[in-house]
Amino acid sequence: MSEPRIALIHATPLAIEPVNSSFKKLWPEASLQNILDDSLSKDHAVAGQLTADMVERFIDLAQYAKRAGCQGILFTCSAFGEAIEAAASAVGIPTLKPNEAMFEDALRVASDTNPNAAEVLNIGLVATFAASIVSMSEEFKALTVGLERQVRLHTLFVPHAMNALAQGHAEEHHKLISEGIQSMPVCDVTMLAQFSMAAAQTLAQTKTTTHILTSPECAVLALQKRMKNV
């Protein structure tokens, strides 16, 4: 498939630059359409949970992307797993949740780092949006059901970092995330939960020997592979 049109659906403007940069680096041939509804994250924070109305809004966004001629969809908002699943079912085109590729990569990297089958795999998950911790933990644990290895997920919420980034203080954002990672138990691999956190990876990696994964790069490569197999 030459120059496929990909919809990138965002619930925060902070996710737009990281994923566009990853596409430019890893899949520059793709034609991108950015769709933003920045009220979704705000409404989720107010409601404290995913609502039926939010699910319908995700379906509407996906259907709009399909009508616009997109052959694939990548959602970049990490706290809306069930809504994204509903949207994927509604449109019937390759649709990727923001973190499913990173989850799979994390399990692979952790197993390679800790090949002793008798030992527990310790995987870290760091977020700057509190709601992401709950939804992503559930998704990740569902993925580990039935695995031969026992997996322990260590989660960390980093307050103030997202607000710092939104105010243009990227260095402070990266610093807070790096300090948070240093406070965590030693893990076989650590995941940065949100697309907006990707730029913090460079600094954070200098503070730990644990391999740090970012969701945009994992997602771009996974969607590219999925669409080539369609």
C-alpha positions in Angstrom: 0.0 0.0 0.0 1.6 3.3 -1.1 1.1 6.4 0.9 -1.8 5.2 3.0 -3.9 7.8 4.8 -3.8 7.4 8.5 -6.1 9.2 11.0 -4.4 10.2 14.3 -7.1 10.9 16.8 -6.1 12.9 19.8 -7.8 13.8 23.1 -5.0 16.3 24.0 -2.9 18.6 21.7 0.2 17.4 23.7 0.1 14.1 21.8 0.2 15.6 18.3 3.8 16.5 17.9 5.3 13.2 19.4 3.4 10.9 17.1 3.8 13.0 14.0 7.6 13.0 14.7 7.6 9.2 15.0 5.8 8.9 11.7 8.3 11.2 10.0 11.1 9.1 11.4 9.7 5.6 10.9 7.0 5.8 8.2 7.4 9.1 6.3 5.4 7.8 3.3 2.2 7.8 5.3 -0.2 10.6 4.8 -1.5 11.9 8.2 -4.8 13.4 9.2 -4.8 14.8 12.7 -8.2 14.9 14.5 -8.4 16.6 17.9 -11.1 16.7 20.5 -9.4 18.2 23.5 -12.6 18.1 25.5 -12.4 14.4 25.9 -9.6 14.3 28.5 -11.2 17.2 30.4 -14.6 15.4 30.4 -13.0 12.1 31.5 -11.3 13.9 34.4 -14.6 15.5 35.5 -16.6 12.3 35.2 -13.9 10.2 36.8 -14.7 7.3 34.4 -15.4 6.4 30.8 -19.1 7.2 30.0 -21.4 5.9 27.3 -21.4 9.4 25.8 -17.6 9.3 25.5 -17.8 5.9 23.8 -20.3 7.3 21.2 -18.0 10.3 20.6 -15.1 7.9 19.9 -17.2 6.0 17.4 -18.2 9.3 15.7 -14.6 10.3 15.4 -13.6 7.0 13.9 -16.5 7.0 11.4 -15.6 10.6 10.4 -12.0 9.4 9.8 -13.2 6.6 7.6 -15.5 8.9 5.6 -12.5 11.2 5.1 -10.7 8.4 3.3 -8.4 7.1 6.0 -7.4 3.5 5.6 -6.1 3.2 9.2 -6.6 4.8 12.6 -4.2 5.3 15.5 -5.7 6.7 18.7 -3.2 8.5 20.8 -5.3 8.9 24.0 -4.3 6.3 26.6 -7.3 6.4 29.0 -10.1 5.3 26.7 -9.4 1.6 25.9 -13.0 0.4 25.8 -14.1 3.4 23.7 -11.4 2.7 21.2 -12.4 -1.0 21.0 -16.0 0.1 20.2 -14.8 2.5 17.6 -12.6 -0.2 15.9 -15.6 -2.5 15.7 -17.8 0.2 14.2 -15.5 1.1 11.3 -13.9 -2.2 10.4 -10.5 -0.8 9.3 -7.1 -1.3 11.0 -7.4 0.6 14.3 -4.8 0.6 16.9 -5.0 1.5 20.6 -2.2 3.8 21.6 -0.4 1.3 23.9 -1.1 -2.2 22.7 2.0 -2.3 20.6 4.1 -1.0 23.5 2.6 -3.6 25.8 3.7 -6.4 23.5 7.1 -5.0 23.0 7.5 -4.6 26.8 6.8 -8.2 27.4 9.3 -9.2 24.7 12.0 -6.9 25.9 11.5 -8.0 29.6 11.7 -11.6 28.6 14.9 -11.0 26.7 16.3 -9.0 29.6 15.3 -11.6 32.2 15.4 -15.0 30.4 15.1 -17.0 33.6 11.7 -18.6 33.3 11.5 -19.1 37.1 11.8 -15.4 37.8 9.0 -12.8 37.8 9.0 -10.2 35.0 9.0 -6.7 36.5 7.6 -4.1 34.2 7.2 -0.4 35.0 4.4 1.9 33.8 4.8 5.7 34.3 2.0 8.2 33.5 1.4 11.9 33.8 -2.4 11.6 33.4 -3.8 9.7 36.4 -6.7 8.1 34.6 -4.2 6.3 32.3 -2.9 4.2 35.2 -6.2 2.5 35.8 -7.2 1.8 32.2 -3.8 0.8 31.0 -3.2 -1.5 34.0 -6.4 -3.3 33.2 -5.4 -3.6 29.5 -1.9 -4.8 30.3 -3.0 -7.4 32.9 -5.6 -8.8 30.4 -2.7 -9.2 28.0 -0.7 -11.3 30.5 -3.5 -13.7 31.3 -2.3 -17.2 30.4 1.4 -16.4 30.0 3.8 -18.9 31.4 5.8 -16.2 33.1 4.5 -14.3 36.1 4.4 -10.6 35.4 4.4 -7.9 38.1 3.4 -4.4 37.0 4.8 -1.4 38.9 2.9 1.9 38.3 3.8 5.5 38.9 1.8 8.7 38.5 3.9 11.8 38.1 1.9 14.8 39.2 2.5 18.3 37.7 4.5 17.0 34.7 1.6 17.2 32.2 0.8 20.7 33.4 4.4 21.7 33.0 4.4 20.5 29.4 1.2 22.2 28.7 2.7 25.5 29.9 5.7 25.1 27.6 8.1 23.9 30.3 9.4 20.7 28.5 12.6 20.5 30.5 10.7 20.5 33.8 8.3 17.8 32.4 11.3 15.6 31.4 13.0 16.2 34.8 9.9 15.2 36.8 9.5 12.0 34.8 13.2 11.1 35.1 13.1 11.6 38.9 10.0 9.5 39.1 11.5 6.6 37.3 14.6 6.7 39.6 12.2 6.3 42.6 10.7 3.1 41.2 11.6 -0.5 42.0 14.1 -2.0 39.5 12.3 -3.2 36.5 13.2 -5.3 33.4 11.6 -2.6 31.2 9.7 0.6 31.8 6.9 2.1 29.7 6.1 5.8 29.3 2.3 5.6 29.2 1.3 8.6 27.1 2.3 9.9 23.7 3.0 13.3 25.2 5.7 11.7 27.4 7.9 10.5 24.5 10.4 13.3 24.5 11.2 12.6 28.1 12.7 9.3 27.1 16.2 10.6 26.2 16.8 12.2 29.6 15.1 9.4 31.6 17.3 6.8 29.9 20.4 8.6 31.2 19.1 8.1 34.7 18.6 4.3 34.6 19.9 1.2 33.0 16.4 -0.1 32.5 15.3 0.0 28.9 12.5 2.7 28.5 9.9 2.3 25.8 7.7 5.0 24.3 4.3 4.4 22.8 4.5 6.5 19.6 7.4 4.6 18.0 6.0 1.2 19.0 2.6 2.1 17.7 3.8 3.5 14.3 5.8 0.3 13.6 2.9 -1.9 14.6 0.3 -0.1 12.5 2.6 -0.1 9.5 3.0 -3.9 9.9 -0.7 -4.4 10.4 -1.7 -2.4 7.3 0.8 -4.2 5.1 -0.9 -7.5 6.0 -4.4 -6.2 5.1 
